[in-house]
């Protein structure tokens, strides 16, 4: 189950592609630490990953709906 901030972060990543945590925080108008916590939670769930340039993106493969239904 994802929290509201996690859902918002996923929505931005789906629409925006590869973004840093700071960029996501500015877009959502929330503190960066909240975004970082949400991103790490989403990474543990297999929904996002971070590349070598510290940019985050949605995991390729299953769609978000399929991943949520399997939980």
C-alpha positions as CSV (number, residue, x, y, z in Angstrom):
1,X,0.0,0.0,0.0
2,X,1.4,3.4,-1.0
3,X,1.0,6.6,1.0
4,X,-0.1,9.8,-0.5
5,X,3.4,11.2,-1.0
6,X,4.5,8.0,-2.6
7,X,1.5,8.2,-5.0
8,X,2.3,11.8,-5.8
9,X,6.0,10.9,-6.4
10,X,5.0,8.0,-8.7
11,X,2.7,10.3,-10.7
12,X,5.5,12.8,-11.2
13,X,7.9,10.1,-12.3
14,X,5.5,8.5,-14.7
15,X,4.9,11.9,-16.3
16,X,8.4,13.3,-16.1
17,X,10.8,10.4,-16.7
18,X,14.1,10.7,-14.9
19,X,14.1,13.3,-12.1
20,X,16.3,14.0,-9.0
21,X,14.7,14.0,-5.6
22,X,15.2,17.8,-5.4
23,X,13.4,18.3,-8.6
24,X,10.5,16.1,-7.4
25,X,10.4,18.0,-4.1
26,X,10.2,21.3,-5.9
27,X,7.4,20.1,-8.2
28,X,5.4,18.7,-5.2
29,X,6.3,21.7,-2.9
30,X,7.3,19.4,-0.1
31,X,10.6,19.0,1.8
32,X,13.2,17.0,0.0
33,X,13.6,14.5,3.0
34,X,9.9,13.5,2.5
35,X,10.6,12.7,-1.1
36,X,13.7,10.8,-0.4
37,X,11.9,8.7,2.2
38,X,9.1,8.0,-0.3
39,X,11.6,7.2,-3.1
40,X,13.4,4.7,-0.9
41,X,10.1,3.1,0.1
42,X,9.1,2.8,-3.5
43,X,12.5,1.3,-4.4
44,X,12.1,-1.4,-1.7
45,X,8.7,-2.2,-3.3
46,X,10.3,-2.5,-6.7
47,X,8.4,0.5,-8.2
48,X,11.4,2.9,-8.8
49,X,15.2,2.8,-9.2
50,X,18.0,5.4,-9.1
51,X,20.5,5.7,-11.9
52,X,24.2,6.7,-11.6
53,X,23.3,10.4,-11.9
54,X,21.0,10.3,-8.9
55,X,18.0,10.5,-11.1
56,X,14.9,8.4,-10.2
57,X,12.5,6.7,-12.6
58,X,9.7,4.1,-12.6
59,X,10.9,0.5,-12.9
60,X,10.4,-0.9,-16.4
61,X,8.5,-4.1,-16.8
62,X,5.1,-4.6,-15.1
63,X,2.7,-1.7,-15.2
64,X,2.1,0.1,-11.9
65,X,-1.5,-1.3,-11.8
66,X,-0.2,-4.9,-12.2
67,X,2.4,-4.4,-9.4
68,X,-0.2,-2.9,-7.0
69,X,-2.6,-5.8,-7.7
70,X,0.1,-8.4,-6.9
71,X,0.7,-7.0,-3.4
